[in-house]
């Protein structure tokens, strides 16, 4: 998302705003549009602003009484100035403010306002939002599954920023398996240990378990967990061997396999084989 935002910021016809689902999204967007110096100059072009959707000014800040009307006014002015607005929302969750925002966004695009939306988040959170009764239009929005980071790029970053040897950098990159969070965490703890990444491994493992894997595990069904244990225990990683170990038919196996792939916990890209995607997760699963 960061790269897309930076690219569009260089284009004269795009303005970008970043929002967080921890805030009231509509109100925050309206306040940003009318209190950001960069944007307010644009909106004032062509005359004074309407008072629709606004209250009085408080300490120089415009009080928004009807965020939707205020946003429509801003977008109409942007359209007349041949400008477009990109909204970026990271770590989407299906809470009330996100549902309200998505519902209004649907109206804005239907009425042809110059607005676009990029959202990132975990599969389950995006799926929960799309399955809301009034938000199924989100299924028609293009979806991009983010791939793992390039291991050579990770190794180069470690070499340049942590001053580790090429061999150590490549070993570190392999440990992350291209998982962006692991890339950051291993780099952080290696920096704390002055470039000695082996001294960072215990903290690296514990951090992944505490902040990622415990959460993932808690949200899985008992059958999901059985399949993960079987994958972790399998020496061949062949689907046939995994099913035999579980004594599962293909009809029982397929739905859980597909669900874990969609959650991006399991990789099934090699026909007839399954691998755990996340670094050191196999060790975590084996003791659960």
Buried (B, 14 or more C-beta within 10 A) or exposed (E): EEEEBEEBEEEEEBBBBBBEBEEBBBBBBBBBBBEBEEBBEBBEEEEEBEEEBBEEEEEEEBEBBBBBBBBBBBBBBBBEEEBBBBBBBBEBBBBEBBBBBBBBBBEBBEEEBBBBBBBBBBBBBBBBBBEBEEBEBBEEEEEEEEEBBEBEEBBBBBBEEBEBEEEBBBBBBEBBBBBEBBBEBBBBBBBEBEBBBEBBBEBBBEBBBEEBBEEBBEEBEEBBBBBBBBBBEBEEBBBEBBBEBBEBEEEBBEEBBEBBBEBBBBBBEEEEBBBBBBBBBBEBBEEE
